[in-house]
Every structure is written in structure tokens, then in C-alpha cells.
Amino acid sequence: MSGPRHDGAVLPGGVLGILGGGQLGAMFAQAARRMGYRVEAISDVADCPAARHCDRLHVGDYADTTFLTAAAANLDVVTFEFENVPSAAGAALAAVVPVRPHPDVLHTTQDRAREKAFLERHGFACAPHRVVRSREDLEAAVVALGLPAVLKTAAFGYDGKGQRRIDTPADVAAAWEALASGAGDRTFVLEGWIDFACEASVVAARGLDGAVAAFPTFRNVHRHHILDVSSVPAGLPDRVADAATAITARLLGALDLVGTACVEFFVTKGGEVLVNEIAPRTHNSGHLTIEACETSQFEQQVRAVCGLPLGGTRAIGPAAMANLLGDCWGLDAADRHPAAPIEPDWAAALAVPGVRLHLYGKTHPRAGRKMGHLTALAATVDEAVNRVTEARRRACRGPA
């Protein structure tokens, strides 16, 4: 191993690997390099956000164990920024270098059926659901759960991809055909509809010693199944926020996860907290921690996977984050593809007091593609939300 170590920790000067080349990897690299680490990204594409911030980029096939073994040769530890990779990729890396979180965590959380089974096995409340592998299974699940319900692919689903809502029995056939025609193993999960009061998330880190540090609970608002705005404080009763934090700490312990993770929740109108999904990595809803908290989620990820003491998670003040999607670059309303992207008016956005701009360096805007985000701190959370949404309105040329 190339980096200095102390009591199992990888100290600054070490070489950190990040599996994935997206914006989460780029922001991890920025935090790590600021702390004195070198960072090497492992990606299946060369033109990726992480390439601009890493010391080295390894480009190859995630299914190529020879490539992965060679890429890991000079690394002290590997973490990941997304979970949609073959589980064998994590195992190949773990044979050469410590991988944190362990690939077993990736295996559990990258598949909804396995994740739901894990939650049930460990007694975590979640939406009622059934695993579906055939049209007949789906019909039976609809009878058991009732309608409305949501049919989701078990794997490779994010930002609303691989999901179809079923409102009436007449929708069953269309939902099955829409998803099953493009599925690989044809495994799905049907979830009963939760009439929630709001959606929330907790980003937390767990160290090598088992210590857990959680950020304050974030309130999340989605638009077209994609996170639109996150804010803190979440405006939830203390008992609800405390329950979400406690569940997150228990989940990370049950997974034996070392690193940073996010647990997304449905908060019911009765104040019950239901686990929606687990992301074993940094998360979109945690981007506001860069400006709003004592330690960003990305620095916390570095600290956790390197075996260093975890940083403080206190929010400095009320804050909000708004996503910038490719829609902001102006789109052809007919086909929703950017025929001639128009650069948003960043000067107008930054004229809003307290607003910070983060762009990810992606060269091709597309509808629904996350291109960046805006954050703002303010005296109240409502004011912070108003600032980021107003800044986005001023910037965007299209129907964002």
C-alpha cells in the first residue's frame, strides 16, 4: 500500500479510489484533495465530472476483473459514488484493497427485492410490498396490496426510472408490458401506495470503530420522481426527526457499513417513519451540507473510509438546495431533447443574495439530467427555499 497509515487509518498523503465518475465522485475528490489525499477514479467513460478533479482516471469495463484489479493496485482504500455496477466489481476490488462500504452492502442495497428483505429481516418499517417475477405474480400482488400501487424494477432504478404507478386494474397490463419488456432478470417489486405527509432523508456516516454521526434530517420535495428541493431544518416534530436519525444509525449498524450513506423516508400523516430506500453513498439531498454544515457529506465520506474521526454535523443555519436539470438549458417542447442548448443566465441567479452555484461539468444537457445545483443559507428555511427557487427561475431558459 502506498499511503501512510496509523492504527489502520489511511492518513493524508494516501491514495483513495472512487468507483464511478459522476458528480458525487467529483465532489468526493475535491474534499479529499483539499485534505491532502490523492484520488483516482474508476469509470466506464472518460468524459466524466470526476476526471476534472482526480489525479488519475482509470477507464474500462466494470465487468472486467482484470481491469479492476490493475486499477486498484496502487490504492489504499476504495469507496463508491453509485451502486449500479455489477456486484462482482466490488468483489474484484476487495480482493486487492479494502473497499468501504464492503461490497456486501452494495449487493444488498442495489436490488430492491434484496433491500426489502433486509429491512423486513431486521425489523425496519417500510411500505407494504410483494416481489413480482411474472404477470401472474403482479395480478396476485395487486389483489394483496390493493390500489394504487407502484411497480418498480428490482435493479438499476433511480430518479423515477423503472417505475410505473398502477391506479386501476386496467393499468396492470400496461405497467407490466412497459417494464418487463426492457428488464433483464424480470424481477420487480410492487409497493403499496403511501399517502405520506412528506419525504425526508438522513445522511449519516459510520466509522471503522462503529461510531455514527448523522446530519440533521432534510425535507425533500420531488418533481417528476427527481429530487427538486432539499431543506433544513425539515420542520418535523422532534420525535419524528429523532426516529429517522435513530433508524438510520441502526440501519448502518445492521449493514456493518463503513462510509457515508443516506436513508430516504416516507413520513406518514400520523407521524410514522417508513424506510423508502437506502443509498450506501453520499446523496443528492446532502449537497447542501457543503455550505450549511460544519462538515460536508463528502469530507465525512473521506474521514469514514480512511478511518479518521468523524466531523461535526451541526447545521450552521437554515439552508436549501435546488437541483439544476438539463431542462434549464432550453428544450424543444416536442421531443424534450435540447436541439440547441442555451446557457442559463448564471449572473441573474447569482444576483439573489446568499446563493451559491455548483456546476458538475457535464457537457451534454438532457431533460432530467442533473447538471448542477444551487444552495442558499438564510434566516429561515422558507427564505432559503425561496432564494434557491427564485435563483433557478431567473437562470433557466427552458420550462424548469
HELIX and SHEET records of a PDB file:
HELIX    1   1 GLN A   23  ARG A   34  1                                  12    
HELIX    2   2 PRO A   49  ARG A   52  5                                   4    
HELIX    3   3 THR A   65  ALA A   71  1                                   7    
HELIX    4   4 SER A   87  ALA A   94  1                                   8    
HELIX    5   5 PRO A  103  THR A  109  1                                   7    
HELIX    6   6 ARG A  112  ARG A  121  1                                  10    
HELIX    7   7 ARG A  135  LEU A  145  1                                  11    
HELIX    8   8 PRO A  169  ASP A  171  5                                   3    
HELIX    9   9 VAL A  172  ALA A  180  1                                   9    
HELIX   10  10 ASP A  238  LEU A  255  1                                  18    
HELIX   11  11 ASN A  284  GLY A  286  5                                   3    
HELIX   12  12 THR A  289  ALA A  292  1                                   4    
HELIX   13  13 GLN A  297  VAL A  305  1                                   9    
HELIX   14  14 GLY A  326  TRP A  329  5                                   4    
HELIX   15  15 TRP A  346  LEU A  350  1                                   5    
HELIX   16  16 VAL A  381  ALA A  395  1                                  15    
SHEET    1   A 2 ARG A   5  HIS A   6  0                                        
SHEET    2   A 2 ALA A   9  VAL A  10 -1                                        
SHEET    1   B 4 ARG A  56  VAL A  59  0                                        
SHEET    2   B 4 ARG A  38  SER A  43  1                                        
SHEET    3   B 4 VAL A  15  LEU A  19  1                                        
SHEET    4   B 4 VAL A  77  PHE A  80  1                                        
SHEET    1   C 4 HIS A 129  VAL A 132  0                                        
SHEET    2   C 4 PHE A 188  GLY A 192 -1                                        
SHEET    3   C 4 ALA A 149  THR A 153 -1                                        
SHEET    4   C 4 GLN A 163  ILE A 166 -1                                        
SHEET    1   D 7 VAL A 212  ALA A 214  0                                        
SHEET    2   D 7 PHE A 196  ARG A 206 -1                                        
SHEET    3   D 7 PHE A 218  ARG A 223 -1                                        
SHEET    4   D 7 ILE A 226  VAL A 232 -1                                        
SHEET    5   D 7 ALA A 319  LEU A 325 -1                                        
SHEET    6   D 7 LYS A 370  LEU A 377 -1                                        
SHEET    7   D 7 VAL A 355  LEU A 359 -1                                        
SHEET    1   E 4 VAL A 212  ALA A 214  0                                        
SHEET    2   E 4 PHE A 196  ARG A 206 -1                                        
SHEET    3   E 4 GLY A 259  THR A 268 -1                                        
SHEET    4   E 4 VAL A 273  ALA A 279 -1                                        
END                                                                             
